[in-house]
Amino acid sequence: MTSGPEGSPTPAAAPPVAPPPPRLMGRIWQVGRFELLKLALLALVGAGVGRIFGRPLAGTCVVLFLLLLSNLRHLAILRVWLATPKSVQLPDIGGLWGENYNALLEMQRKNRKNKKKLTLMLAEYQASTAALPDAAVVLGERGQIAWFNQAANTLLGLRAPQDTGLRITYLIRHPAFTEYFVSGDFDREVEAPSPVNRAKQLSLRIIPYGSNQLLLIARDVSELRRLETARRDFVANASHELRTPLTVLRGYLEMMEPEAQHSNALGPWRGPLLEMRNQAARMESLVTDMLKLARLEADSLSMKDTRLDVPRLIQRLVEDTKTLSRGEHRFELHIDPRVMLIGGEAELVSIVTNLLSNAVRYTPAGGVIAVRWEPVPEGARFSVADSGVGIAPEDIPRLTERFYRVDVARSRASGGTGLGLSIVKHALEHYDSRLEIRSELGVGSTFSCRFPPHRVHVETAEAVSQG
């Protein structure tokens, strides 16, 4: 807005309209030139006829009026045809109107051909989607159901056409799915029981696509979960049953070892007895780790949430780890005494102990192990950095797999079971956390655990000094 001469606001000038490009103007002139000549010729004919009666202007006006009526008639025909193309047939005439009619009819034929092609494609898509064993549901921006396949009826209980247009959260009412949908974080999956059969466990994933549309995929993972449960129970039961014979075996070996030191009869067995005792201890350690991992997997959703004095716990576990190091490594501690955690102590002890013992095993004598516990903008971070042998980039994604070892011989010689990082991964899941690994061959590795803000409690300096 600008001000007029007396201070009153005057509307701002409209932006100038760009003239059509010269090439377009040339095409318009080429198309309309014949019609202009035709108009001029008809006007001359009308003037000639009117001159016979002494009224040449009236004759020209009559001809132009008749031409106007003809154009109005064709406009009316075109308007009716656009509204109901099946009930009106466009006339077959010449001139500019005839060319327009022919162009529209050609466009109509192309559109019908494209429509048939799209209809066939849609039918094939629906047929292929209907054949999927997974449920597929097309959702609008707010979660309203637009379409679903037959498997959605079996797994989710959706019915057509009653459920079309309803929001998916009205039909799948499990809290985990509702929270997942409302959060808008669709980079992960969520599991929930089927609304029609609670015995079935479904894996639900939402995939955004198109213009604010969503595709919900529901997959039946009941059999997979049953197999995982059976495997977990088998490992737990087998590990538990192995404990008793291992305890008996170690007891006899410990009794025989002193005899081998002082008896000529058992003297030749001194070395084998020591090796058998070491292997029995290793098997017992493996059984303990397998039981610990089975417990973490079985209790994936249950953990006692207590306030943990993490700085004191880390310092105690570092002192215990120095016994394993036998003074061959230098430990550097950078621990913020204000940062506490809310969670289970057993899980945190497993995380810290396994990361520290791994650093000792894979760091040569004289190396440095740096332990950090500090607040970060997204919560808190615990990290163990070593100056060890390092890990190749292709091995890093597989480190948390059960029994995966980068160097099998070195791991076995150092007493490793291959389950430490797998235990760390599952323990961190209880804390809604994750493990991050950075490493370089010949330089060292850093294992970091990031704990989310709702698990972190930062105390004031006064509270720490009073404690």
Steps between C-alpha positions, in 0.01 A plus 500: 500500500610859423365834625306743282548873492296543821659211684218255419616155397473412135513146368837385375539470128437151366808330363521527121376199309769348284406499131477162330821386334545591131483135390157461663378821340608370162299178548192697612522724191547199274189328636279812506607652168259293294212578737574872476499485120175303513349761731608785274361323191163439666487863612561610138229265373257640758589854402449416130156347563404795722610743230237358266238618750688822569617381849855363473570545877183314594600212271841478668341499848256223404783278374709562815193430719439169323868409541476585872192276536689217330793537740263512800332181376834322473598624848174363640560165327853489640379584852236226494751251359754578772231438764359180343732378222312170459159660427613763247677446170722776368409609146734419212565845349791688350679811610648587837210346695537175308872486578425562868236226502738253333778585749263445793381167359860388449580603855197306620616189316847529653353551846280194461801298390705624796207433733476140379874459546486646852199284583690189392805608699285566806329162463838327473629691801196410707521137389870479589446679833205276581724196448751624760500314832570833674223748568524823297291805593508834316450788744439871463702769673302469825487121489161457332469170313481536121556140385619163634562151367349166601779422747405814696162341560664183636776660710345834601127425473432785253170480312391669180326735462419554870855586606593712197549859614555414867828581669727200543561583870129441565537140384853415623483623858820353641696772689828413327348556154315815606822652638685393185242664270476822700879539527543508121833315530449237230865391467434201722246223551270433792344176616148452630251212527241459224165670580313186386730234649709586805708186446644654183785748534522760221792711386360837387686745276376828348661625178431861389462548124338725240324815612468459878381140465599206719527127435457269799658154468407239762692172508426194711812426707337259744693197379828694504439613858409144603826375349697773678331410828574130447864579419531727802344239730724228359814709553394593852408142595810348339726756665335441836539122467866535404582691816477199733736264309743787442504580870568134582772480234674813627482371856679177416759683290575740786541201734735320260719800419676520843556126487669541162741751655625255767424150366717308259196306374314814385813698413477436121138628513591836648481685165182326372325556833579872486370521143183308590436735792545806276264357237243410765518858631453629148197275448355622829550860388329419170204342679471805726497737200241285319273506804546875536416557132194272522378693805545835324306376196222347709456813714529747213217719634559467875772682692503647847525877466714616790728798538858384437816672621677442169830682578560287810395180318737570207793567733434174686482298177815664365685393816374144445614514137851601604532152649435353154753747355770395752647849486580477127271788395459864598142606583385859452169594665292802399186464710245772572384439859168680442354262240277217627285243320152361552497127426614155607837450667552146366458619140737794550763278664483266199550794261797652682669170588489360147627818337786530750601134472493519119729805510747312722496186284564680171746765618869404508703546818589865558185622325259766625131444585297821537164479680255790468164572661359840410179686419424577136217704340301183424543344848821341627783298352721224635800413286804276517786589263809282464827516308469138392518315171187659353222346290457488122198698368335190352502327843341783699132434399528137616669554836177468701411163345521199730838323494635732228874556543729715290805294606381157615839376623572817699151507649520140619852546635387802703199313639232680299166328438385702198183608686620818673387758246176310439429528873584872484259550208207329676572672832500839325159422350363495855628857532350603162858557395739385230866412452721705269836363380784696342828329422812519287742216441824546690369807684227381734125482558236704681176342625238756602160457665254787467228510765181700423400803712214321679757258647745771613496702821755779545547612859610841616852564623365551857329163501819329378713667770250400772497143370 
